Amino acid sequence: MKVTVLHGSPRKEKSNTSILLKPFVDGMKSAGAEVHVFYLKKLEINPCRGCFYCWLKHPGECYHRDDVREIISSLKESEIWVLATPVYVDGMTGIMKNLLDRLIPMVEPFFEMRENHFRHIVREDVRGGKVVLLSNCGFYELDNFDPLVEHVKAFCKNINREFTASLLRPHGEALKPLMSFYPDLVNGVLDSLREAGKLLIETGNIPKELVEEISKPLMPPDVYFETANRMFKEGIEYWKTKLTSKDE
Ligand SMILES: Cc1cc2nc3c(=O)[nH]c(=O)nc-3n(C[C@H](O)[C@H](O)[C@H](O)COP(=O)(O)O)c2cc1C
């Protein structure tokens, strides 16, 4: 089974997204999946021009000749798409949205009615399949993912794919410090992600208990609040001592 992962953190391999994605991908591979990860930040992905070249002049082909061609051919061959993006301004990152805009050649301009709703017809060579959202955010509460989850669900309806699960890690900025000082706390989350990846390939689904385990609070809110504020303060102080007037 083929899987395409779209990695939407500008921090690439050093991201919290990567910490969470690795065990998930390992789990999928252990169950026999062929997984292709695209780091969107490393690729040439021009913004959509809104010119409808892909609908009218050359149906199914974008005006831009850039890396999106390879991404689209991978997506077309994949049963599972994983959108891996941190929350930026209550949604996906700009590079992820930029890529999703460029997927418009995968649908036709023509409308059809699906479940009593206007949708574009998905092109014949774009097979159906599943979408999994993997995200982390800086704030503490799980509801910070609500707008992103709704957006990805709407995207799935329009591209006619099943929204299978959202794997959400709030207070994601706690991952790296906790891995240094309290690795057991994070290991539970990483093990659950590995199991989720394996089960997704083996059964087509991710059990609710694993989804909940991945999102569970890693520390009480007041501890995160105080620790984060202290670290930001120390960061500002550190840079004050490092920066010369030339740097500024
Ligand atoms: C431009 C920007 C906007 C952000 N907006 C939000 C936000 O709306 N809500 C939130 O909880 N975290 C927000 N964050 C925090 C990130 O989600 C958080 O730092 C996350 O751990 C980054 O993940 P990454 O390392 O995978 O890139 C934002 C970060 C940046 C840089």
The ligand as an SDF file (V2000), in Angstrom:
LIG
                    3D

 31 33  0  0  0  0  0  0  0  0999 V2000
    3.6500   31.8200   12.7140 C   0  0  0  0  0  0  0  0  0  0  0  0
    3.2180   30.8960   13.8130 C   0  0  0  0  0  0  0  0  0  0  0  0
    1.8830   30.8370   14.1550 C   0  0  0  0  0  0  0  0  0  0  0  0
    1.4580   29.9770   15.1740 C   0  0  0  0  0  0  0  0  0  0  0  0
    0.1330   29.9350   15.5010 N   0  0  0  0  0  0  0  0  0  0  0  0
   -0.2960   29.1100   16.4830 C   0  0  0  0  0  0  0  0  0  0  0  0
   -1.6850   29.0590   16.8280 C   0  0  0  0  0  0  0  0  0  0  0  0
   -2.5360   29.7240   16.2440 O   0  0  0  0  0  0  0  0  0  0  0  0
   -2.0650   28.2150   17.8290 N   0  0  0  0  0  0  0  0  0  0  0  0
   -1.1570   27.4210   18.4930 C   0  0  0  0  0  0  0  0  0  0  0  0
   -1.5550   26.6800   19.3970 O   0  0  0  0  0  0  0  0  0  0  0  0
    0.1730   27.4550   18.1780 N   0  0  0  0  0  0  0  0  0  0  0  0
    0.6030   28.2790   17.1890 C   0  0  0  0  0  0  0  0  0  0  0  0
    1.9380   28.3130   16.8540 N   0  0  0  0  0  0  0  0  0  0  0  0
    2.8910   27.4330   17.5710 C   0  0  0  0  0  0  0  0  0  0  0  0
    3.2580   26.1670   16.7870 C   0  0  0  0  0  0  0  0  0  0  0  0
    2.1090   25.4180   16.4500 O   0  0  0  0  0  0  0  0  0  0  0  0
    4.2040   25.3270   17.6350 C   0  0  0  0  0  0  0  0  0  0  0  0
    5.3820   26.0510   17.8390 O   0  0  0  0  0  0  0  0  0  0  0  0
    4.5070   23.9780   17.0530 C   0  0  0  0  0  0  0  0  0  0  0  0
    5.1250   23.1710   18.0410 O   0  0  0  0  0  0  0  0  0  0  0  0
    5.4370   24.0650   15.8400 C   0  0  0  0  0  0  0  0  0  0  0  0
    5.5680   22.7730   15.2980 O   0  0  0  0  0  0  0  0  0  0  0  0
    6.7800   22.3360   14.3540 P   0  0  0  0  0  0  0  0  0  0  0  0
    8.0250   22.2780   15.2030 O   0  0  0  0  0  0  0  0  0  0  0  0
    6.3710   21.0030   13.8610 O   0  0  0  0  0  0  0  0  0  0  0  0
    6.8970   23.3510   13.2650 O   0  0  0  0  0  0  0  0  0  0  0  0
    2.3970   29.1590   15.8460 C   0  0  0  0  0  0  0  0  0  0  0  0
    3.7620   29.2350   15.4880 C   0  0  0  0  0  0  0  0  0  0  0  0
    4.1650   30.1010   14.4900 C   0  0  0  0  0  0  0  0  0  0  0  0
    5.6330   30.1720   14.1090 C   0  0  0  0  0  0  0  0  0  0  0  0
  1  2  1  0
  2  3  1  0
  2 30  2  0
  3  4  2  0
  4  5  1  0
  4 28  1  0
  5  6  2  0
  6  7  1  0
  6 13  1  0
  7  8  2  0
  7  9  1  0
  9 10  1  0
 10 11  2  0
 10 12  1  0
 12 13  2  0
 13 14  1  0
 14 15  1  0
 14 28  1  0
 15 16  1  0
 16 17  1  0
 16 18  1  0
 18 19  1  0
 18 20  1  0
 20 21  1  0
 20 22  1  0
 22 23  1  0
 23 24  1  0
 24 25  2  0
 24 26  1  0
 24 27  1  0
 28 29  2  0
 29 30  1  0
 30 31  1  0
M  END
$$$$
